[in-house]
Every structure is written in structure tokens, then in C-alpha cells.
Amino acid sequence: MSVPDGLPDDQPRTVSDLTEIGGSLRTAGRAAYRALLATLLMPPDAAAGGFPPVTTVVADALLTFAIDVAEELGVPALAFRTVSACSVLAYMSVPRLVELGELPFPPDGDLDEPVRGVPGMEGFLRRRDLPSPCRHHGDNNDVAAQLQRLVDSTVHSSKARALILNTAASLEAPALAHIAARMRDVFAIGPLHAMSPAPAAASSLWRADNGCMAWLDGQASRSVVYVSLGSLTVISLEQFTEFLSGLVAAGYPFLWVLRPDMVGGSSQGADLQEAVTAAGDSKARVVEWALQREVLRHRAVGCFLTHAGWNSTVEAAAEGVPMVCWPFFVDQQINSRFVGAVWKTGLDMKDVCDGAVVERMVRQAMESCEIKASAQALAQRVRRDVAEGGSSATEFKRLIGFIRELATPIQHSTMSQV
């Protein structure tokens, strides 16, 4: 079952359309969702498809209407955020940052200026590490509105019965503690892909090219740079050129996921792929999409040049793969800071796209014993979290019990109506 977003079928739904998509969901999507949920509350013999009545809703916390509508209909609702706990805490802290005068900061201000208003991050957070909408300077109402919606939806999670996060204590324990003080309950049950492994293709937005796995099989251990900037990042042709020159100069074989729509201002996806192959000679392999979890756990991969999206970040963390982070937007800025300054499992390359810097950071990530050791140590802690008796496994069991307790009164009510 699905809830329509209310937009025409021919609407491209690109990253630049996120504001429009969100607005349509909050109106047309809300009405459709309410009608569907009401249907799913009917007794089993009347419910569509014979489903038993819904007793609990777990909703994306950004879709605040899903939580409100569920509670209005008498169904307990839990909020789920797919981003990092550190970014959730940053959004929660925006009112405090404004009160302290740390937001907004001037357009010509020093982006390396320390930020003190996010609890637990006073020692390492800078202006440039705040989620990208925080860089609003008064000349872009869309960005300001986006930041306000993110703040509002984050605060709204306190109205849900609990907040679920795809993270682990070994990754973000301090942030989780600060968030818990503002929520009714918090469950850190991640990384979810490690908690309950599923076929990677089932969650991919693009069709993967499995041929790259055979190419990896032919490479030496820890010799390959894996490059993927996610499913939404868009770069300029100039940035593409800088990435390519840096990767070639670094001298390592590289596997580059280059989506057909990734390089803005160019519709020549095939030509760009050919350019990469030609520049990299026999050391380059280009695909439109890859099964990332399988790639990251392959013995040949030595580092990951990434946009630092949260899924990519935790997938690399779980496999102990060093990262070079080039964040694109929203939570990726703060994620990359944690990689470079907190976990020390990689390097933060935000706000720079220069071939020489790409070359230097890729080489450092591939060759640094300290980074490799930190990445492996973090992977071991994450594996303990998801193993039986670990923090995430224990929290997942607690979540199941919590949901069962919430469902009991509704089940009793349903039985009395039968």
C-alpha cells in the first residue's frame, strides 16, 4: 500500500523539488494517509486485504502529519529519523544557537568559527559543520523555510510516543543522551542494515551493475578507492573534472558510481563515463549504481570517497572502511565532522573541490595506519552493539516490548467490538 504525494506523474521529483514534494505531501498526502489509516483500523473481516487492524504507527518524523493523524484516530505513533543523532541534536539546538547569537552568521563570516550551542559538541563543532540549511543568510526564503521545517519536525518528535534512530551507542552515545532528555523515549537500534541484513537491491533507488564485483575480485586487497556520492548529490562539470584529476593522480584503482543525472549541466552521461575510463586507463571502473554494502565489505576496497549520507556513513563504519567525506547538504555536513574529528575514521573534505586536495586526502586515507586502526576499532564496537546482548540488539528487543504494550489497549478495544 502506498500514499500518493499529490504531484503529477511527470513531475521529475529531483533534489531541487524537495520543497514542492514536502508541501504536496502535507496537503494531498495527509488526506490520503488519513483515509488509508482509517480503513486499516476496521475489524479483520472488513479490512482491505484481510489485514488485522493497525495497532501502532511508525512514521518518518519529517512527516509530522502521519504522527498527528494516527494519534487523532487513537493509534499510538512512534517517530523514526533516518539521519544521525548528532544532526537531530543540531536541529534541536537551533533555537539555542539563535539565542546565543551563533545563528544566523554573516555571509562573509569565518566558517571555522567554533559553535558552542550544541551540547556535547562544544569542543569540535564549527559553523561549516552545522547542517547546510543553517547557512541561510537572509537572501533565500526557501532555505530559511527548509531549516524551520526541519527544526519544527525535530521538536515535534517529542509528541510521539518515542523516537527511533538508526544509530548505535558506540557511534553517538553523548548525542543520544541529550536527545533522550527531550523525548518521551528514545530507541537507538542501528545500524539497521547490520541488525537485520537484507538483499541490498531491495532498498536501492537505482539498478545496480553487478559486473563491478568481478572487477573488484581482480584487484589487490585494500587497493581500490570506492567513489559514490549517493542518490541525490549533483555536481558541476568543473567539480567532476577536479574529482577525476585527483583520483587519477592518487594512483590507486578506483570504482566510481556515476549516476546519469549526477553531473549538472551535462546530459552526456555515457561520454563522462568514457572520460573516466580513458583518464584512469586500466585502473578505473565506472558504473551507474553499485550494491554498496557488498562493495564496502569486499576485501579489495581500501577507502570510500563519500557524500557522508548517514546510510553510507554507518555502512562504511560497520565494515571498517576509511572515508574521505565530501558532504553535499543537510545532515551530511555534521556527519563528516564526526568522521574526521570524533571517530577519526577518515578525513573531512567539505567546502573544497580541488584535484590536489582530492589526491592528498585519498592517499592519506589509503595509507594512514592511524585512520585504518580507528576505522577497524569502530567497526568492532559497532559489531558488538548489534550482536546478541549488545546495546542496539537490547534496544531493539525493548522496542518490540514497547510496541506490544502500546498495542494491547487497542487490541482489547477491537476485540470488544467484534
C-alpha positions in Angstrom: 0.0 0.0 0.0 1.2 3.5 -0.7 0.2 7.1 -0.1 0.3 9.4 -3.2 2.3 12.6 -2.9 -0.2 14.5 -4.9 2.1 15.5 -7.7 1.6 14.8 -11.4 3.2 11.6 -12.7 5.5 13.6 -15.0 6.9 15.7 -12.1 10.7 14.7 -12.0 10.9 14.7 -8.2 14.6 15.7 -8.1 16.5 17.1 -5.2 15.6 20.6 -6.3 11.9 19.7 -5.9 12.1 18.6 -2.3 10.2 21.7 -1.0 7.4 21.1 -3.5 7.2 17.4 -2.7 7.1 18.2 1.0 4.3 20.7 0.6 2.2 18.4 -1.5 2.7 15.6 1.0 1.5 17.8 3.8 -1.8 18.5 2.0 -2.8 15.8 -0.5 -0.7 13.2 1.2 -2.2 13.9 4.6 -5.8 13.4 3.3 -4.9 10.2 1.5 -2.9 8.9 4.5 -5.9 9.6 6.9 -8.3 7.7 4.6 -6.0 4.7 4.3 -5.3 4.5 8.0 -9.0 4.8 8.9 -9.6 1.8 6.6 -6.8 -0.2 8.3 -8.5 0.3 11.7 -11.5 -1.7 10.6 -12.1 -5.3 12.0 -10.3 -8.0 10.1 -13.3 -9.2 8.1 -13.8 -5.6 6.7 -10.3 -4.5 6.3 -8.8 -4.3 2.8 -6.8 -7.4 2.0 -7.8 -9.1 5.3 -5.1 -7.3 7.4 -5.6 -7.2 11.1 -6.3 -3.7 12.5 -3.3 -1.5 12.8 -2.3 -1.0 16.4 0.8 1.2 16.1 2.2 3.5 13.5 6.0 4.1 12.9 6.3 7.2 10.8 9.1 9.2 9.3 9.5 12.1 11.7 9.6 14.6 8.9 6.0 13.6 8.0 4.6 15.1 11.2 1.1 14.8 9.9 1.5 11.0 10.0 2.0 11.1 13.7 -0.7 13.6 14.4 -3.3 11.8 12.3 -2.5 8.5 13.9 -3.0 9.9 17.4 -6.2 11.6 16.3 -7.5 8.2 15.2 -6.5 6.7 18.5 -3.4 4.8 17.2 -0.1 5.3 19.1 2.6 6.7 16.9 6.4 6.5 17.0 8.7 8.8 15.1 11.6 7.4 13.1 14.5 9.6 11.9 16.8 8.2 9.2 19.6 10.7 9.9 22.3 10.8 12.5 21.6 11.5 16.2 24.2 14.3 16.0 22.2 16.1 13.3 18.9 15.6 15.2 20.5 17.3 18.2 21.8 20.1 16.0 18.3 20.8 14.7 17.0 20.7 18.3 19.7 23.2 19.2 18.8 25.9 16.6 16.7 28.0 18.9 19.6 28.0 21.4 22.1 28.9 18.7 19.9 31.9 17.7 19.6 32.9 21.4 23.4 32.8 21.7 23.8 34.8 18.5 25.6 31.9 16.8 22.8 31.8 14.1 22.5 33.3 11.7 26.1 34.0 10.9 27.2 36.6 8.3 27.7 35.5 4.7 31.3 36.6 4.9 32.0 35.2 8.3 34.7 32.7 9.2 33.2 29.2 8.7 35.8 27.8 11.0 34.4 29.8 13.9 33.6 27.4 16.8 30.0 26.8 17.6 29.2 26.4 21.4 25.5 26.0 21.5 25.1 22.3 20.6 25.5 20.3 23.8 28.3 17.8 23.9 29.9 19.2 20.7 31.4 22.4 22.1 35.0 21.2 21.6 34.9 20.4 17.9 31.9 21.8 16.1 32.4 24.7 13.6 30.0 26.8 11.6 30.8 24.8 8.5 29.8 21.6 10.3 26.2 22.7 11.0 23.5 21.1 8.7 23.5 23.0 5.4 20.2 25.0 5.9 21.9 26.7 8.8 23.9 28.7 6.3 20.9 30.8 5.4 21.9 34.5 5.3 18.5 36.1 4.7 18.6 36.1 0.9 16.9 32.7 0.3 13.5 32.2 1.8 13.3 28.6 0.6 16.4 27.7 2.6 15.1 29.5 5.7 11.8 27.7 5.4 13.5 24.4 5.0 15.5 25.0 8.1 12.4 26.0 10.1 10.6 22.8 8.9 13.5 20.6 9.9 13.6 22.3 13.4 9.8 22.0 13.8 9.7 18.4 12.8 12.5 17.5 15.1 10.9 19.3 18.0 7.6 17.6 17.0 9.1 14.2 17.7 8.7 14.9 21.4 4.9 14.5 20.8 5.4 10.9 19.5 5.4 8.0 22.0 9.1 7.5 21.2 11.8 8.4 18.8 13.6 5.6 16.9 17.1 6.3 15.5 19.2 4.3 13.1 22.4 4.6 15.2 24.3 2.9 17.9 25.7 3.8 21.3 29.3 3.3 20.1 28.7 5.9 17.4 26.7 8.6 19.2 26.1 7.9 22.9 26.6 11.6 24.0 24.1 12.9 21.4 21.6 10.2 22.3 21.8 11.1 26.0 21.0 14.8 25.2 18.1 13.8 22.8 16.6 11.4 25.4 16.2 14.3 27.8 13.8 16.0 25.4 11.8 12.9 24.2 9.3 10.6 25.8 11.6 7.7 24.9 14.4 7.0 22.5 15.5 3.8 20.9 18.9 3.5 19.2 18.6 0.3 17.1 21.2 0.6 14.4 22.9 0.3 12.1 19.7 -1.4 10.8 21.4 -3.0 7.8 23.7 -4.8 10.3 20.9 -5.7 12.7 18.8 -7.4 10.0 20.7 -7.9 6.8 18.5 -7.8 3.7 19.3 -8.0 0.0 20.9 -4.7 -0.9 18.9 -4.5 -4.1 15.6 -4.3 -2.2 16.4 -0.9 -0.9 18.3 0.6 -4.0 16.8 3.6 -5.9 18.8 2.6 -9.0 19.5 -0.7 -10.7 23.0 -1.9 -9.7 25.7 -3.1 -12.1 26.9 -6.4 -10.6 29.8 -6.6 -13.0 31.8 -4.3 -10.8 32.1 -7.1 -8.2 34.0 -9.3 -10.7 36.3 -6.3 -11.4 36.9 -6.0 -7.7 37.8 -9.7 -7.5 40.7 -9.0 -9.8 42.2 -6.2 -7.6 44.7 -6.5 -4.8 43.5 -6.3 -1.2 42.7 -2.8 0.1 43.9 -1.3 -3.1 40.7 0.3 -4.5 39.1 3.6 -3.9 35.3 3.4 -4.0 33.6 6.6 -5.0 29.9 7.2 -4.5 28.2 10.5 -3.7 24.8 8.9 -3.1 21.5 9.1 -4.9 20.8 12.8 -4.7 24.1 14.7 -5.0 24.6 16.8 -8.1 28.0 18.2 -9.0 29.1 20.6 -11.7 31.2 19.7 -14.7 34.1 21.6 -13.1 33.8 19.6 -9.9 33.6 16.3 -11.9 36.9 17.3 -13.5 38.6 18.0 -10.2 37.4 14.7 -8.7 38.7 12.9 -11.8 42.1 14.6 -11.8 42.6 13.9 -8.1 41.6 10.3 -8.3 43.9 9.6 -11.3 46.8 11.5 -9.6 46.4 9.4 -6.4 47.4 6.4 -8.4 45.1 3.8 -7.0 42.5 1.8 -8.9 39.0 3.3 -8.4 35.4 2.3 -8.7 33.2 5.3 -9.4 29.4 5.3 -9.1 28.5 7.9 -11.7 24.7 8.3 -12.0 23.4 9.6 -15.3 21.9 12.6 -13.6 24.8 13.4 -11.3 26.7 16.0 -13.3 24.6 19.1 -13.7 24.6 20.9 -17.0 25.6 17.8 -18.9 23.3 15.2 -20.4 26.3 13.2 -21.8 26.4 10.6 -19.1 28.0 8.0 -21.4 30.6 10.5 -22.5 31.6 11.3 -18.9 31.9 7.6 -18.1 34.1 7.2 -21.1 36.2 10.1 -20.0 36.7 8.5 -16.6 37.7 5.2 -18.2 40.1 6.9 -20.5 41.7 9.0 -17.9 42.0 6.1 -15.4 43.3 3.7 -18.1 43.0 0.2 -16.7 42.7 1.4 -13.1 39.2 2.8 -13.5 35.8 1.2 -13.4 32.6 3.3 -13.8 29.1 2.1 -13.1 25.7 3.9 -12.8 25.0 2.2 -9.5 26.5 -0.5 -7.3 25.4 -2.8 -4.4 27.2 -0.6 -1.9 27.1 -2.9 1.1 28.7 -5.7 -0.9 31.3 -3.3 -2.3 32.2 -2.0 1.1 32.7 -5.4 2.6 34.9 -6.6 -0.4 38.5 -7.2 0.5 39.8 -5.0 -2.4 38.2 -1.8 -1.1 40.7 0.4 0.8 38.7 3.7 1.3 35.4 5.3 0.5 35.1 8.8 -1.1 31.6 9.6 0.0 29.0 12.3 0.5 28.7 11.2 4.1 25.0 10.5 3.9 24.0 8.6 7.1 23.4 5.3 5.4 26.7 5.4 3.7 28.4 6.5 6.8 27.1 3.7 9.0 27.7 1.1 6.2 31.3 2.1 6.0 31.7 2.3 9.8 30.3 -1.3 10.1 32.9 -2.6 7.6 35.8 -0.6 9.0 36.4 1.2 5.7 38.2 4.6 6.0 36.3 7.5 4.5 37.1 10.8 2.6 33.9 12.9 3.1 32.6 15.5 0.6 29.2 16.4 2.1 26.5 17.8 -0.2 23.7 19.0 2.0 21.6 18.8 5.2 22.9 16.3 7.8 26.0 15.3 5.8 28.0 18.3 7.0 27.9 17.3 10.6 28.3 13.6 9.8 31.6 14.3 8.0 32.8 16.2 11.0 32.2 13.2 13.2 34.1 11.0 10.8 37.1 13.3 10.8 37.2 14.8 14.3 35.4 12.5 16.6 35.8 8.9 15.3 38.9 9.8 13.3 38.0 7.1 10.8 38.6 9.3 7.8 39.0 12.8 6.5 36.6 15.8 6.1 36.9 17.5 2.7 33.8 19.7 3.0 33.7 23.0 1.1 36.7 22.1 -1.1 36.7 20.5 -4.5 40.3 20.7 -5.8 42.1 17.9 -7.6 45.3 18.3 -5.5 43.2 18.1 -2.2 41.4 15.0 -3.5 44.7 13.4 -4.4 46.2 14.2 -1.0 43.2 13.0 1.1 42.7 9.8 -0.9 46.3 8.9 -0.4 46.2 9.7 3.3 43.0 7.6 3.8 44.5 4.7 1.9 47.9 4.9 3.6 47.4 6.2 7.2 47.9 3.4 9.8 46.1 5.6 12.4 43.0 6.1 10.3 42.9 2.4 9.4 43.2 1.4 13.0 40.5 3.8 14.1 38.1 2.5 11.4 38.7 -1.1 12.4 38.3 -0.3 16.1 35.0 1.5 15.5 33.8 -1.5 13.3 34.4 -3.8 16.2 32.4 -1.7 18.6 29.5 -1.5 16.1 29.6 -5.2 15.7 29.3 -5.6 19.5 26.4 -3.2 19.5 24.4 -5.3 17.0 25.4 -8.7 18.4 23.2 -10.6 21.0 23.4 -8.6 24.2 24.8 -5.5 22.6 23.3 -2.1 23.0 21.4 -2.0 19.7 20.2 -5.6 20.0 19.0 -4.9 23.5 17.3 -1.7 22.5 15.5 -3.5 19.6 14.1 -6.0 22.0 13.0 -3.2 24.3 11.3 -1.5 21.3 9.3 -4.7 20.5 8.1 -4.9 24.0 7.2 -1.2 24.0 5.1 -1.6 20.8 3.4 -4.6 22.2 2.4 -2.7 25.4 1.1 0.2 23.2 -0.9 -2.2 21.1 -2.6 -4.1 24.0 -5.3 -1.5 24.8 -6.2 -1.2 21.1 -6.4 -4.9 20.7 -8.7 -5.2 23.7 -10.9 -2.4 22.2 -11.1 -4.2 18.8 -12.0 -7.5 20.4 -14.8 -5.8 22.4 -16.3 -4.5 19.1 -16.3 -7.9 17.4 
